[in-house]
Amino acid sequence: MDSAAPRARSAVRDLLVRRAVPVRGELMDTVLLVVTELVANAARHAALLTPEIGIEVSAGAGWIRVAVEDDHPYRPAALDAGRLDTGGRGLLLVTALTREAGGVWAVDRTASGGKTVWVRLPLPGGPGREGHGAPGG
């Protein structure tokens, strides 16, 4: 599972380039870091209940959405990690990057009892920037 995040990151980058989605520079870095964090979280925390992780990338007029689905019922939350902690900052980073880019993220339950963690970011030249936010408890 250690290779899941880098493989997902590479696959998403290749997909965006092949499909000519206007994601470049800092926005590409943001999208790829979000993919890395969401996949790493799913691989680390949901592996016992999730033999496979689903990744969906979609784009529309003015936005791009990245979603990672797993079968674990635990709803993740952005936690404050201590200064000396070696982990626990993934969703804090996702929250900060999403907010900085003018996007939103949330967690939705799946029909199977698992969850989908998704991030939606505005594309350059889109119809406007999204509201800021993180999922409620």
Salt bridges, closest charged atoms under 4 A:
GLU56 OE2 - ARG65 NH1 3.51
ASP70 OD1 - LYS115 NZ 2.69
GLU130 OE2 - ARG120 NE 2.69
